[in-house]
Each structure stands twice: as C-alpha cells, then as structure tokens.
Amino acid sequence: MGIIGKRLRRNLCSAAAIILALGPAAVSAETLTDTLIDAYRNSNLLEQNRALLRVADDNVAVALSEVLPSLDFVTSYGGYANHRERYGSSFESFDNLIATFQLQASMTLYAGGRNRLAIESEKETVLATREALRAVEQNVLLQAVSAYMGVLRAEAFVSLRENNVRVLTQEKQATEDRFEVGEVTRTDVALAESRLAAAVSLLEAARGDEEVARETFKTAVGRYPGDLAFPGGLPATAANVQEAVNVGVRTHPNIRQAQREVTVAELGMKIATARYLPSITADLNSETNSNDQVEEHSLFLNLRQPIYQGGRLAALERQSISQRDASRANLLQVTLGIEEDVATAWARLDVAKAQIQATELQIAAAQIAFDGTREEATLGARTTLDVLDAEQELLDARASRIDAIATQYVAVYSLLSAMGLLTVDHLNLGIQTYDPAGYYNAVKSAPARLSPRGQQLDRVLRKIGQQ
C-alpha cells in the first residue's frame, strides 16, 4: 500500500500543477493582447457599424446639398401629328419635329432656417453614431476577453478531470488489491468503480465544454484559439466604486450617444417650428429650340408661405416635442443603467477576489483532510468511501478556484467596459485603429463625383474596402 500511496501523492502533485497553470508563470505563444487585437481586426460587427457611420457621414452631405444650387440638363425631341386623307384612305404624319435643350438651375434662398438646422442635426447624428461605434468596440473586446477566459477555464477543467480519472483509476486498482487479500469488501470495490465511472462521465462533459468554448472563441475573435497563456496582472480600474461610477457617467459611449440624440431631438423641434415660415427659391432656365434656333432665358423668384396643410405641420411639431421628451427620458435611463452596470461589475469583482481567498484556504484544508484520510485508511481506520469523499472535496475546491480566477478577470474587464474604458486606445494594444473622421472630412463638403475632392473620396473608399 506504500507504493500505491506514493502513486496517489505523485498524481495529486500533478493536480496541483493544474492550478499553477492559472498563474502568471504560465508561458504560451498567444496572449490576451493578441486575442484582443485579432478580435478588433476580424470583427464583422465593427465593419457593419463603421459602414453605418459612413451612411451618417453622407447624410451631412445630403443635408448640405439642400442649401447649394442644383443644375440640370434637359433635352426633348418630338413634334405634332397631323391626320390626313388621300384617295379614300387616312393616315397620320408627324410634322414640325423639334429638339429642345435646356439648362435648369435652382437654389433655395430662404427656408426659415430649416436647411441649416438639418445640417446641424445630421452632424449631431454623426457624433452619436461614432459613440455607438465605440460601444460596439467595447462589446467586441469584452466578448473576446470572456471567450479567452472561457477557453482557459475549460482547458483547466479538462486537465483537472483527467487527473481525477487517473487518481480514481489507481484508487480502484488499490481497492481491488486490498479486496484480494481480504482487507476490504466487494462493496468498497463497487464504490471505487462507481466513482471512477462518474469521473469519466464528468471528463467527457468537460471535453464537450472545451469544444463549445473553442467555438465561442472563434465567433468572438474570428479564429480558433492557439496555445493560450494566462494573462498577467489585472488592469487598473478605479480606487473605489463611486470613482468608477463617476468615470462611467462621464465617458461611457452609451451616455454620450444619448446626449447627442437629445440634441438631435431639440434641433428637430426647431425644424418643425421653422416649417411654418415661408421659403424663397430662385429658378433660372436657358432653352434652345433646334427648329428656329431661338434661345429663351428666364429667371423666377418663388415665394411659398404655408397657410393650411390639413394639420400636418402641427402634427409634426407635436411629434418633435414628444421625440425630445423621449430622448431626455432615455438619457436618464441610460445613465441609471450605466451606474448599475458599474456597481454590479464592482461587486462581482469583489466577490471573485473573496472567492479566490476562500478557495485557497479550502484547498489547503481539503489537502490536509485528504492526506490524513488516506493514511488512516491504510491503517484500517477509514473506509474507501471516506478516501473518495475526501478526494472529491479536494477536487471541488480546486475547481472552485479555477472558476473564481477566470471570473475575476472577466469581472475586471466588465468593469472597464461599464466605465467606458474598454477600448483599443485605453488598453494600449498598439495597433492602428479606424479613424471615424477620415471619411467624414472627405464628404462633409458634399463634393461632386468628378471634382478633385470627389476623386480623393474615391481613393478613401477604395482604401476602406481593402482594410
């Protein structure tokens, strides 16, 4: 039995190595930073929201075009049909075929300020959409962290379960040996076999969880995980929960987006009020007739003053007021939600730290209990069931520590996300990030397709497509 005891001791030392694998000493090719970089570069969700931001950028150009003149070329060709009769039959012929060529220019001179307000509204929408993109970036990075720790947790559980199966296999063999010499009964052998079968079942379940974790990692990062290293020190957050809440309220993109949406709604109210005001447009036409080569030029100033629109303008004004009220309420609700998220993440982080300390004490006590139970069993003072129960308690304590460590890392990055700081720049990932101002600066002046600025914009679009 001394030889068997040494085997068990060696395997338990191997199990302890599993816990060390969750410490900073682990060395591997792929780090958490590598994973975050790939998640940022491979995210289809980020690409989707960047494209939506470019849509908002072009809405500024569309709004600006409303205050700029428009020029159209119009041509027509046709004539009149004459009905004639000849020799008892009738036919039609087209005479006086005329081609006309027109240049039509028009411009809105005054619209009660609606067009200028629309431009400001679209600019605020661009800023709100940029904040939405930052929020998506945070979600992408947080999912990558969660997936990374999920794989490490799953791998550690597989190793722990494999070691448990090895230990119980040797325990079963030792019990059978003792049964052969009459030290234990058939019941003890059956107990050892039952515990081993349960361990094998849990091992297969852990391997299944590992495959699931790998697929989750692929979805979050864009590829399967390699040989993952356990991350080093935890990133800095805040001195206390109130400071964390204050940072979150100031910097979180969801709150900034909601603030911009309030501004958009307030501009919408002004636009609705300006619809009651008159508008003045200028139309310039230049027409050439190919038949008699006559050129005609005309200039008209048009004034339009709404008098009765069937209640439409009043309804639009009421809608704008309700939209403003809804946006303000949304801002208050989003702020409350961020405060809750920060406090919740802080509490989870505190719980994880406490669990790690408790599980360390639990592991130390469970190790002593297992060693003592095993030695007492060799003297006949303990049964096989006592040994198996003690070994299971030690295994559960180690599993709890693995889970608590992984939870701690996810909690601290969740806290950064709730504070609005889980970004590529704040984490210093050292990669080139998407520049939301690049495309906007190219389109904000509404360049024509054939202008030098338009050609520059085409190059920007091609560059975006290659990224």
C-alpha angles and dihedrals in degrees: 000000000000090000091050090049090054090051091052091048092052092050092048089053087052089053090052088056088063090064091048087056087068092059133089092261092075112108123202141153097246122059133188089255090057090051094049091050093051092045090054094047097043101041114125088189091061091048090051093052093044088056090049089052090054088052089055090047091056091049086068089056090048091052091047091053089064091069095043125082120262125215125197133182113215126183132177136181127195147097147202127294118228122201113220138175125211128172093349096310131097131219140166128235131186116232134174096034107193134189118201129192123197138184110201121191125180136172137179108236098180133007103165090269093295095125095050091047089050090055091051090047092053091048090054089048089055091053091048091050090051089056089049088054090052090052090052090050090055092050092049093051093044091051088051091053091048092048092047093052090042091060092046090049092049093047091049091050091050091052091047092050092047090053090047090054090051092050094047091046090057090042090054091049091049091050091051090050091052090047090055091058093042099250095123137022133248087260090065090052091050091050091053091048092049093050091048092051090051090050091052090051092051090048092056090048090051090051089051090051089051091055090049090050090051092052091048088051091052091053093048098042105025097243142049118275122260126204099321123211120213109253119252126232122351116260118252117260121164140317094245141356095264091055089049091051091050091051091048093051091050101043112021110120093220090061093045090049091051090050091053090048090055089054090049090052092050090051087049089059091053091049091051091051092048091057088078091062125088124260129216124203133179122215123192120187130184116186133182124196114209093203100062099007091238117161120207127190127189138178124192133182111204126199120194122186118180112231105162126003100169092263093303097124093048091049091051090050092051090048091053091052091050091047090053091050091049092050092050092049090048090053091054092047094047090051091052090048092052091049089051092047092052093048092046093049090048091051092048090051091051090048092050092050091050091047091052092053092046094048091051089057089043092053092049092050094043090051092053091046092050094048091049094046091050093050091047090051090057088057092048095249093112133044129231089254090058090053093048092048092051091048091050092051090052090050092049091050092052091046090052091053092051091052093045093052092050090046091052093057094046089047095053092049089045087055090052089050092050089051091051093244102109095106135124091250096049092047090049093227090166099228134120111265132207112275108220092188096057097075093036093055089052096052106029093092092052096240119202117246095247097040122104089252089050091053089049088052090053089056090050090052092049090050091051090050091054095052 
